[in-house]
Amino acid sequence: MNQSYDIILFGATGFTGQLIARYLSEHAGDEQVRWAIAGRDKEKLLMVRDSLKGVLPEIIVADIKDNSSLIGMTSQTKIVMNAVGPFNWYGRNVVSACIETKTHYLDITGEPSFIADIYNNYFGIAVENQSCIVNCCGFDSIPADFAAWLTAKKLPLNEPKILKGFVRTNATFSGGTLTTAIEALHMEVKRKSIKTRIKRHPDAPKIPIKIHFSDEIGSWAIPMPVVDPHIVKRSAYRMPEEYGVAVTYAQFFVRSTLGKVIKTVLPIAAAMFLVRFKRFRTKLFNKFKPGTGPSEQKRAGSKFEIICFGKTKTAEAVTKISGGDPGYNETAKMFSQSAFTLLDKVRNNTIKYGVLTPVEALGMQLVDRLRKEGISIN
């Protein structure tokens, strides 16, 4: 098969996609990457390319609703970086096309149902077709996945482990991210979400999942109904030689006061009720349109921190990962460096096949890359 490109970024005209394209263009020369951007609107793709500096990409027209165009796109590259969401609506066909053409795939989804669907239904055929499929290569879920892994590695292998992740951020979100969250919440409320059941080891400790004041972090902790715990648990389940066999993980959002807890929880509770109604969802979709997002000035003042505390009967360990704006600037960095790491593995013939977590697919090589790019990991 003639693969003209190392990487194709699909969805380059969206808000996050444009930031990813900018990062790729600035680093493609050093990485010796042949790359292209893809989407359904050629004029918009040309506008994105005209805005870039560094190594400029080629243009590929591909429509999510046209399977032949997806096959045409995926057959031209080693790796597809998919930034087209919501993934519950649009992701499955891209994954299927990648596997059919023996192409590797990365995305930045945080949608639990989509992730479970791909893991449940595509693992075997991905291995058979020698494709590496990796979801969650942005803020969902690289910081959590790697913080938990690095913490587990500091603890005795054969002792049951409690791992707790605590997340702080002051970031805001784009229209596309909010659209995705609304749809994912609606699927969950209507019980339409697909699940992956990972068997719990009988010796794994239990962590109460509730709002509480945490002595470990010195602040209030709110359970996070996000995909990160699933990804961490999958990594631990798939890699017992790294984690041990009896591992429990829970993740919490940190708020400094009880008042801030209430201000955080009440809107979520209201949304969980109102999202049942189509009129409410339509109003939100219209208000937070895809393609819009926080300004460059706002992103410059945003930051994140995730601290993972690990504990066994005889030992304790901590890992902290922190950086700038998590959902956009740092996601562009994490996503692109994930693609460069995967490309290194393709070139070195060390790639693994299947539907994998970021830790499982990318390992310490990505940690080293992110440290060099200014993300603090210690």
N, C-alpha and C positions, 0 to 999 in steps of 0.2 A: 504494500500500500504506500502511495506517495504522500509523505507527511511534509508539507512545505513549512510548517511552523512548529516551534517548541511549545508555545502557549497561545491559546485564543481566549480573550476575555469576552464572554457573552453577557450582554447587558451593560455595555459601557456608557450608554447615554443617561442612565439613571443618576440620582444624586450620589450614591455611594460608588457606583460604577465609574463616574468621572474622576473621583478621588483615587480609585484603584488604578485607572489608566494613567493618571499623572505620575503615580509612584512607579509603575512599571516602566514608563518612558524614561524616567530619570535613572533607572537601575539596569535597564536591558543591555546597555553597552558593557558594563562591568561584568554582567552575568553571561554575556555572549548569547543572548536569547533572540531568536527570530519570533516575532509575535504579530498578532493581529487583533483587532476589535471587531465584534460582531453584534448585530441587532437587526431589527426589521426595517429601520428607516435609514436609508443611505445618507440622506442629507444631514440628519442629526449626527451620524457617525463621522461624517466629514467635518462637521463643526467641532466635535470633540477632538479629532486629530489635529485640527488647526490650532487648538488651544494648548497643545502639548509642546514640551521642549525635550530635547534628548533624542532618543531613538524613536522615530515615528512608526506607528503600526500600519499594516495593510488593512483594508476594509473588506469585510465579508457580510453579505446580507443573508440573514437567517431568521425565520419566523417560528416562534414557539408552537404555532398551530399547524405548521407544515412539516411533517415528519421527514419528507425527502430533503428539505433544506437543512434540517438538523443533521441528518446523515451526511449530507454534503459538507457541512461545517466540521463535524467531529472527525471525519475521515482525513482531514487536512492537518491534524495536529497531534502531538503527543499528549498534551494536557489541555483540558477545558476548565477555565475558571468561571463558574456560573454565579452571576450576580442578579439574576432575574427572579424576583419574587412577586407576590407570595409563592413560596415553593410548594405549598399545598395545592395551589392552582396550576403552577407552571413547571415544577421541577421534575416530575416523573419521566416525561418524554425525553428530557435532556440526558438523564441518567441512562435510560434505555438505549438511546442512540450512541452514547459513549461506549457502553458495554458491547453493543452490536459491532462497533467499528474497532474494538480493542483499544480504546482511548482511556486515559486516566482522567479523573474528575475530582474537582474540589468545589466547595461552595461556602457561603457565609450564612446559611440558614440557622435559625434558632427555633424552628417549628417542630415540636415533639412528634406530632402525628406523621409528618413527612419523613422524619428521621427513622421512626419505627418502621414505617412502610418499606423504606429502602433496605434497612437492615434485615427485616423479616423475609423479604421477597427476592432480593437481588444478590445476596451473599454468594450463594453457590454458583450462579451463572457468571458473576464477576471473577471468581477464582478460575472457572473453566475457561473464560475468554481472556484471562490474564489482564484484567483491569483492576486498578486501585481506585476505589470510590471513598472519598473522605468528606463527610459533612462537618459543619461547625468550625470553619477555619478562620473565624474572626473573633470578636469579643465573646460571642457564643462560639466555642467554649474553650478556646485555647488557654486563657489565664487559669480557669478553674481546673481543667484537665491536667495541665502541666504542674500547677501548684500542688495538687493532690498526689500526683506521681512522684514528684521530687521529695515531698514530705514522707511518703511511704518508703522510699528508698533509704531514708535516714533511720528507719526504725527496724527492730529485729524482724526478720522475714517470717518466722514461724509463730509469732504471737498475734492474736486477734488485735485489730486496729480500729480506733475511732479517728476519723478524719472530718474536720469541720472547716468549711470555707466561709469567710466573712468578706463581704463586698462593700466597698465605699465608692461612690462616684457622684459628681455634680453635673453630669452630662444631660443634654436634652436630645430629642430624637427627631428623625426625619419623617416626612409624610409616608414614605414607603415602609419604614419600620413600624409606624403606628397602624397602618393598614394591615400589615402582617399580624401584629399583635391582636387586633380586633378580630380577624378571621380565626386565628388560633384559639382565642378565648371562646368564640362562638361555637367552634367545633367541640371544645371541651365541655361547655355548658350543655350542649345538645347530645353529649355522649357519642359523638361521631369520630372521636380521635382514635387512631390506631395505637396500640400499646405493644411494647416488648417486655415480656416478663423475664427478668433475670433472677434465677434461683438464689435465694438468700441462704448463705451458709449457716448451719445451726449454731455455730460458735460466734457468729458475728455480733458484736455489741449493738444495743439499741440506742438511738438518739431521739429524745422527745422532739417532735416537730411542732413547735409552738412559739408564739411571741414571748420573749423573756429577756431579762437583763443578764447579759453575759459577763461573768467575771473575767473570762479570757480576753475579751476585747475591750472591756470597760465601757460598754454602751449597750443600748437596746438592740435586739436581734429579731428580725422578721423573716420567717421562712420564705424562700424565693421559689415560686411556682414556674421555674424556667427549665430549660433542657439540660443545663450543666450537670445536675446530679445523675441524670441518666447516662450521659457521656462518661462521667467519672466511674460510675458503677460498671459500665461496659468495659472500660479499659482495665479495671481491676479483675473483672471476670475473665477477660481474654488473656491477661498477662499475670497469672498467679506466681510465676517465677520472679516477678518484680514486686508485687504487692503482698504476697501471701494469699491465703485462701479465705480468711474470715475478716472481711473489710466492710466497714460501714461509713457512708459519707452523707453529710447533709450540708446545705448551703443557706446562708442568711444574709439579708440586707441590713446594713448597720445604720442606725439613727441615734443621734446623741441624746435626745430627750423623749419623754413619753408623748409630749405634744406633737413632735415630728412623726412619731409612730402613728398617731391618730390621723394626721394629715396625709400620711402615705397609704394607710389601710382603707380609709373610708372611700376614696375615689375608686379603688380597685374593687371593693365590695359592691359599690353602686354599678360599676361597669359590668360586673359578673351577672347582675340582674338585668340591666337595660340592654345588654348585647343580644338578648333573646329576641328583641324586636327589630324587624327589618328597617323600620323608619329611623331608629336610633343609629343603626350601623351605617345606613346611607348618609345620614347627617355627618357622621364622623369621617366617612370616606371622602365626602365633598369638602370637609373642612381641612383635612390633612391629606392633601393630594400627593401622590408619588412624584418624585422629582424635586420636591422642596425639602429644606432642611436647615439646620443651624448655620449661621454665618461663620465665615472664617475667623472673625474676632471672637465669637462665642466659643468655637471649637478650641481656639488657642488658650482659653481660660479653663477648659475642661480637663479633668484628670480622673484616674481610677486607681484603686488599690484592692487587691485580694490577698488576704492572709489565710493560710491553711495551717491549722493546729492539728498535730497528730499525737496520738497517745496509745501506748500499750501498757501492759502490766509493769514493765521494767524501764520504759523509756518514753521521752517526749521529744517532739521536733516541730519546727516551724519553718514555713517557706512563705516569702512575700514576693508578689509580682505587682509592679506598678508602672504607670506610664501616663501619657497625655490623654487626649480625647478618645474614649474607648470605642464608640460606635462607628467612627468614620476615619479620622486620621490614623489611629492605631490599628483599626480593622484593616484599612488599606495596606498597612505595613505587614500585619500578621498574615493576611491572605496572600500577598505577593511573596513574602518570604517562605510561606508554606509551599507555594508553587515552585520557587527556586530550589527548595530542599527536595521536593519530589522529582524535579528535573535532574538534580544531582544523582538521585538514586536510580533514575532511568539510565543515565549515562554510565553509572558505575555498576549497573546490573545488580543492585541490592534492594530493589523494590519488592514490597509485599503485595499480594493480591487479595481482593475481597472487599467488603464494606467495613472500613476501619475507622477507629477514632483518631484524632490528631496525634495523640501520644503514641498509639500503636503504629501509625504509618510513618511518623516523622521523627520521633525520638529526640535524643540529645542534640542532633545536628540542628534542629530548629531552635532549640534553646540557645545554642552558641550564636546563631545568626541574629536572633532577637536582641541578645545582649549587645552585640556590635551595633545594632540599630537604635540603641538608646532605651530599650525597655529594661527596667531593673528587675533582676531575678536573683533572689538570694535567700 
